[in-house]
Amino acid sequence: MDLGLKDRVYVVTGATRGLGNATARELVAEGAKVVVSGRDEKRVAEAAAELGPDAVGVAVDNADAEAPARLIAAARENFGGFHGVLVSVGGPPPGFVADNTDEQWQAAFESVFLGAVRIARAAAAELEPGGVVAFVLSGSVHEPIPGLTISNGLRPGLAGFAKSLADELGPRGIRVVGLLPGRIDTDRVRELDALSADPQATRAASESRVPLRRYGTPAEFGRVAAFLLSPAASYVTGVMMPVDGGARRGF
């Protein structure tokens, strides 16, 4: 199936590793051009080099108020267009209610929530009909995840923002979607598993709750994200798409 991605231009934040990187790889493989971002300049440069000539890197923090303008400018200056954005950020620090400090909450709000809102707002002002804004969220949008209190507090609010944005941008022909990853085998998930007393037992227990009985791969997530970003999904908007191997029990 041709997703219609050839020569389309996307910004993918948080793309030096994990789900953002996997999505950037799939986009490039389908003929798209990407601007990838992350906070570490060396890792951003390495990620862009690995993706090849159809990628450029911009070292910037999502929490930086200047990030949206820099990323969209990089897309236009390097590839002559801008068709969509995938907003992906690293997860907030783990912890329970009593563990997380005000400083951690504030930093996570600036990066995970307000940074995403700024990028989406800037993209909405620049995109033409057929454009798309996508957010990497979490299964915690529907059900809190033990030990991830900050994420549990911020992700559902961002999903609500995405739904509101979909209503506002729909009449202009611009789509807004969210992706809700479950247990995907990324560095982040392995780090969270390692916090338990018995990481192998934790993983086995987590896999047992997934109907497919395994963690997903980043490439599997990336393929779903690339489809939702593509013109092939032109009538899909306002949805929060679980990518969790069937772990979500609700409809």
Secondary structure, DSSP 8 states (H G I E B T S, - for coil): ---S-TT-EEEESS-SSHHHHHHHHHHHHTT-EEEEEES-HHHHHHHHHHH-TTEEEEE--TTSTTHHHHHHHHHHHHHS---EEEE-------B-TTT--HHHHHHHIIIIIIHHHHHHHHHHHH--TT-EEEEE--GGGTS--TTBHHHHHHHHHHHHHHHHHHHHHGGGT-EEEEEEE-SB-SHHHHHHHHTSS-HHHHHHHHHHTSTTSS-B-HHHHHHHHHHHHSGGGTT--S-EEEESTT-----
